[in-house]
Amino acid sequence: MFSRRWRKLRRAFLLFFFIMIWFSSVTTDTTYSQDVSQATEASPRIVNPYNAHNLYKPALYEEDAQNLDQGHHVIVTVEAASDEKTGSQKEAAQASVLFTLLAIFLGGLALNLTPCVYPLIPITISYFGGKSEKIKGHVIMHGILYILGLAITNSLLGLSASLSGGMLGFALQNPFVLIFVAGVMVAMALSFFGLWELRLPFWLTRAVSKNYAGFSGTFFMGLTLGIVAAPCLGPFILGLLIYVGQRGDPFVGFLYLFILSIGLGLPLAVLAIFSGAISRLPKSGDWMLWIRKLMGWVLLGMAGFMIGPLISQFFGKHWLLVGVSIAAGVHLGWLDTTGKKLKIFPYFKKAMGIILVVGGIIYLALTSQHVGKIEWIPYDQSIIEKTAEQKEPMIIDFYADWCGPCVAMEREVFTDPEVIKLSHNVITMRLDLTRSQPFHDDIMRKYQIRGIPTAVFINRQGIEEKRLRAIGFVEKGEFLKRLKVLLEKT
């Protein structure tokens, strides 16, 4: 049986390896053809990636000192005029492709340090931990399908954002997408509770059970979670998106974003494999059923997190999460009867129940306290024009409730006393992208926003200081540094 599984795994790996080689060869040919075509131009040129008229076809400027000021980023490229260099260009292109893919892969690994990946960790543990009995013996294959599903969705969203000018993670602006993702998690939680047979018709139960227990279910779960991982944007991805958009080659763009997503999802796949290894622990019957129910409650909590932006402020997302935590504690600690014949396990259940209930109450108490933070003005074009006339500096923050890094900055950076004190010297404005509005596209295109959180710093002359722009999660010290530079310049 082990040799048969090894042969399947080896065939899958070889197929994936040959596909990557083919992709690399096509990319090399494309890069070389572009290098040869560009070699016919003899003069240096300056490419401005922030051209307001056409976002993805940069304008050409003459080499002039006024285009090299600190407020503008420029990319200088010098094309060779001699045909003698075409051979060296070809060799350099062939040698650089693999290094480029490797660098993109490592960049994807680094993105696991961003806050928006954190929600995927408990989802991964819950899914593979709760399904460990059904996927044992095929854990590695399930991990590969999981990462492929996540990579395909994430790379398609990224490619769409780079070529259309949209924002990566735009799907989460749609309430139906949030409800769909939360619905998938609730369905999985119900299966962990053993309630499918009671809640769904027999034919649908049989179809869904077959789907989610097999390879297709794991692949589908990865596809769904790719939407959750999509907002993980930082300077690395932003530069990659701009590069893909400027090249206008969808195939190469998909390849780069796919490799990036593989790097992003690899730690999750490893976590999934080890989460599935829970089936190898000593079995005593009831305690495994209790663990499955615990995983189900984790999935319900993540479903509440996903639909939090859709809940009115009267109830609040925090009340929903606290309610799930208290309900989980009461159910797992006292109402659930599994393991009551064991000696120590009932005490462990009650201790876990107390932890969940008390933890929920403490979380509610902490979130209910009034904490000083930056007071943001809703985005208003008339205020921007008035601020420019009065020669006042400004910060425009692009934010959404479903964006993990946005929430992290709101909690850790914008509540810092020193940040709040310095913010009183500038106009602080925010564009809330939690719900899609018709005018959002024009504003996003105007400021060339590819992902959130993004903070735009505008000086007293009404011109953005592009080198100060903060993309992705920025630590408190770094944000303070940029804010001080803005105030010093103005």
N, C-alpha and C positions, 0 to 999 in steps of 0.2 A: 504493500500500500504506500509505503514511504517513497519507493522508487517511482511509482506512478505519479505521485504528487510532484516529485522532483522533475520528472520529464515535462509535466505540464508547465511548471514554473520556468523551466529552462526554455521551452518553446516560446512562452510569453516574453521572456527577457530578450531572446534573440530577435523576435519580431520587432519589439520596441527599439532595439539597438540598430537594426537595419533601417528602420524608418528614420531615426535620427541621422544616420549617415546620409541617407538620401536628401533629407532636408538641408543638411550642411552643404552638400554638393551643389544643390540648387541655389542656396544663398551665396556660395562662393562665385558661381557663374554670374549671378545678378550683380554682385558687388564689382566684379571685374569688368563687366560690360559698362557699368556706370562710370568706373574710373577711366576707361578708355575714351568714352564719349566726352568726359569732362577735360581730357588732356588736350583737346583742340582749342581751348580758350587759353590765352596767354597772359591776361592781366589779372592781378589780384582783385578780389572783391570782398565786400563786407556784407554779411547776411544778417539782417535784423529779424530775429524770431518773433518779435512783438509787433509786427505789422498789423495795424488795426483794420486794414481793408480786406486782407485775405489772410486768415489765420494760419493756413497750412502751406501757402506758397509765398515764402518770404520775399520781401522787396529787396532790390539791390541798390546799394548806395555807393557813391564815390568815397574813396578813402579820405575822410575829412576829420579834422580835429573835433568838430562839433558833434560828431556821432560817437565820440569815444569818451563822453563824460561819464562820471560815476553813476549817474542815474539810469544808464542804459547798458544792458548786457549785449555784446555783439560777438558774433562768431566769425573769425577771420579764416578764410581758406585760400590757399595759393595753389593754382593749378599748374602742372608742369607743361611746358611748351615743347619739349623735345620728345620725339618718338622713342629715344633710347631708353627712357625711363619706364616704358610700358611693361617691359619684362619684369622689372623689379616691383612694379605696382601689382602685377599679377601674383608674384610670389608672396608679397606682403599681404595681399587680400586672402590668399589661401591659408597663410599661417595665422592670420588674425581671426578667422571665423570661429575656430574652436575656442580660442581665448575669449572672444566676445561672448559666446554661449556660456562658457564657464563663469565669466564675470556676472552675467545676468542670473545664472543659477545661484551663485553666492549672494547676489543681491536679494533674491527671493528668500534665501535662508535668513538673511538679516531682518527681513520684514516680520519675522515671527516675534521680534522684540517690540512690535507696535501694539498699542492697547486693543485695536479692533480684532486681533486674533484671539484674544482671551475668551470671548464667548464660545468659540469653537471647541475649546478644550473640554469643558464639561459635557458638551453635546457628544463629542467623540467618545469620551469615556462611557457615557450612558448608553450610547447605541451599541458599541462593541462589547461592553461589559454585560449588558442585558441580553445580547444575542449570542453570547459565547457558546451556549449549548448547541446552537444550530449551525454555527460556522466553524466549529472545531475541526481541525484537519485541513482547513482551507484558509487559515487566518492570513497568511501572506498574500494570497490571491485577492482576498477581500480588501486588504490594505492597499494593494496596487489599484484596484478598481475605484476605491474611495478617493485616492489622490488624483486619478485620471478624471473622475467626474468633477471634482473641485477645480482642476486645472482647465478643463474645457469651458466650463461656465465663466470662470474668471477671465480667461484669455479672450473669449468672445465679447464679454462686456468691455474689456479693456480695448480691444480692437475697434469696437463700435465707438467708444469714446474718442479714440485717437483720430479716426477718420471722419467722424461726423461733427466733432467739436463739442460733444456732450460730456457729461460728468461721469466718471467711473463710479458706479454705485447708484446711478440714477434710478434703477429699478426699485430701490427701497423708498423712493418718494411716492410710489403707487401703493395705496392702502390694500389693494387686492393682492399684491405680492407679499406684503407683510402677513396678511391673513392666511395666504397659501402656505408660506413657510411655517407659521405657527401651527396651522392645521396638520401639517406633516408631523411635527413634533408631538402634537396631542395624539394623533393616531398611533404613533410609535409608543407613547406612554400608555395608552389603553391596551396595546398588545402586551406590554410588560405586566400590566395588572390582570391579564387574562380575561378582559371584558369584550373582546371582539365577538366572541360567539353569542354574547348576550345583547349587543348593541347593533350588530349589522346583520343583514340577510345572509343566508348560508352561501349563496353563490358569490356574493361580494367578499365574504370572509375568506372563502377558499382562494379566491383570486388574489386578494391582498396578502394573505398569509404566505402564499407561494411566492409572490413577488418580493416581499420584504425579507423572506428567509433566505433567498438565493442571491446569486451574484448581481442580478439586475437591481435588487433592492439596495445593496451597498452602493452601486454605481449611481442610482437615483438619489440616494442620500448625499453623495458627494456633489452631484449637480445642484441640489438645493442649497447646500452650504456654501457653494461658490458665490451665491448672491450675498450671503452674510459677509464673506471675506472681501468682497469687491471694494469697499471703501478704504482699504488699507493703502492709502496714497502717501508717498513721501517724495522728497526731491529726486530720488533714484527713479521711481516710476514715472514721475512727471517728465523728466528728461527723456526717458524711453518713449513715452507717448508722443512727445513733440517730434522726436526723431522719426518715429513710425509715420506720423501724420505728414511730415515733410517729404518723406520718400514716396508716399502714395502707393506702396506695394503691400496689398493686403496679405499676401502669402508670407512674406518675410515678417510683417507685423504680427501675424498670428503665431509664427514660430517663436519669435522673441518673447511674446507675452506668455506663450505656453511653457517655455523653459522657465520663465520667471515664476509661474504658478506652480510648476513642479517643485521648485526650491521652496516656495511658500508652504506647500502641502506636505513635503517630505516628513518634517517632524510630527505632523498630525498623523501620518500613516504609521510611523513608528509607534506613536502613542496608541493608535488603534490596535496594532498587533499585540502590544503588551496588555492592553485592556481586554482583548479577547482571551488572553492567557489565564483569565480568572477561572476558566473551566478546569484548569489543571490543579487548582487548590483542592485540599481534602474536602470531600463531599459528605455532608451530613443531612441532606434533604431539605428541611425547612429553612435553614439559614440562607440557602441559595435562592429560594423563593422570596425571602425578605429582601435580599440584595437586589433582585430584579425590580421589586416595587420601589426601592430607594432610587434606582436608576430612572424609573418612570416619573417619580416626583421631580428629579433633576430636569428631565425633559419638559415637564409642565412649567417649571420655573423659567426655563429658557423661552418657552412659548409666550409666557407673560412678558418677558423682557422684549420680545420681538414686537408685540402689539402694544407695548407701552405708549409709543407716540400717538396712537389712535384714541387713547383714553382721555376724557375731559379732565381738566385741572381739578374739578370738584372731587373726583375720586383719586386720581393721581396714580402714576405707575408704581410709586413706592407702596401704596396701600395694597395694590394687587400682588406685588412680590412678597410683602409681609403676610398677606392672607395665605398665599401658597406655602410659605415656610411654616406658619402655625398649623395649617391643615395637615401638612406632611408630618409634623411632629406628633400631633394627636393621633393620626392614623398609624404611623409606624411604631409609636411608643406604646399605645394602649389599645386601639381598636383592632389592629391586626393580631390574629391568633397564631400565626406561624411560629414555630419554635418554642411553644409554651411548655413542652415536655422536657426540654433541655434544661440543664442546671443553671448555667451562667448566662445563657443567651437572653432570657427575659429581662435581666438587669441591664444588659447592654442595650436592648431595645428602648427601655425607659430612659436610660441616660442619653441616648441619641435623640429621643423625643423631646427631652428637656432642653437639650442644646439647640434644637431647631426652633422651639417655641420662644425660649429666652433670646436667642439670636435674632429672631424676627422682631421682637419687641424693642431690643436695643437698636436695631437698624432703623426702626420707625422713629425712635426717640432722637437719634442722631440726625436723620434727614428732616425732622420737623423743626429743628433748631434754626433760628435765623442766623445766617452766616453772611458777613459782609463780602461783597463781590462787586465787580465792575458793573455799573449801570449802563446797559446798552440801549441806544436809541434805535427803533425800527428803521430799516432802510427807507430813505426819503430823498429823492433827487433834488428837491427844492432846498433841503437842508445842506446838501453837498454844495450846491451853487452858492448859497449864502455864506457857508464856511470859507469857500475860496475867496469870496469878496472881502471877508473880514480877515483874511490872512491867518487862519487858524489851522494848525496841524490836525490830522484825522487818522483814525484807525478804522478800517472796515473789516469786520469779522464775518466769515462765511461758516455757518453752523447748521447742524441738524440733530434732532434728538436721537435718531437711530445710529448716529456716527459715534463709535466708541471713543476714538481719540478726541472728538469734540467734547464729549461729556467729561473725559479725563482732564482736559485743559480747563474746563469750567470749574471743576472741583479742586484741582491742584495748583493751577497757575493764576486764574482770575480771582481767586479768593485770598491771595497773598497780600498782606498789608502794604508792602512796598510797591507792588504792582498797582494796587488800588490808588495809592497816594500819587504816583506819577501819572496815572490815567486821568486825574483831574485837570491836567494841563493840556489834554487833547480832547477832541470830539470823538467819542466812541460810538460807532454805529454797527449794527449787525443785520445781516440778511439771513433769515431763518428759512432753510431749505427742507424742513421736515415734511411739509406738504408742498407739492408742485403747484406753482402759480404761473399764469400765462406770461408774466413779465420777467420771470426768472431767466429764461434763455437769453434774452437781450443783455441782462446784467452780467450773466456768466461769460458771455462772449465779449462784452466790453472790457471786463477785467481779466479775461483769459484764464478762467478758473477751470482746472481739470479734476480737482478733488478737494475734499474737505477733511479736516479744518484748514482754512487758509486765512491768514491775516495780512491785509494790504495796508501799508504805511504811506500816507500822503503828506507832503510837506506844505508849508505855508503858501507856496505858489500854485497849489492844486495839482502838483505832479507827483506821481507815485515814485517812491524810492525803491526801485525794483530789487536792489541788492539786500534790502531789509525784509522783503516778503518772507513770511513764515508759512511753510507748507508742511502739513502733518503735525504730529504732536511735537511741541517745543517745550523744553524744560524751563522752569521758572527763571533760572539765571540767564539763559539765552534770550528769553523774551524781554527781560529787563534790560539787557545789553542793547537790543535793537530799539527799544523804546527810548533809552537814554541817547542813542545816536540820533534818533529822529528829533528829539528836543534840542540837542546841541546844534544840529544843522539849521534848525529853524529859529 
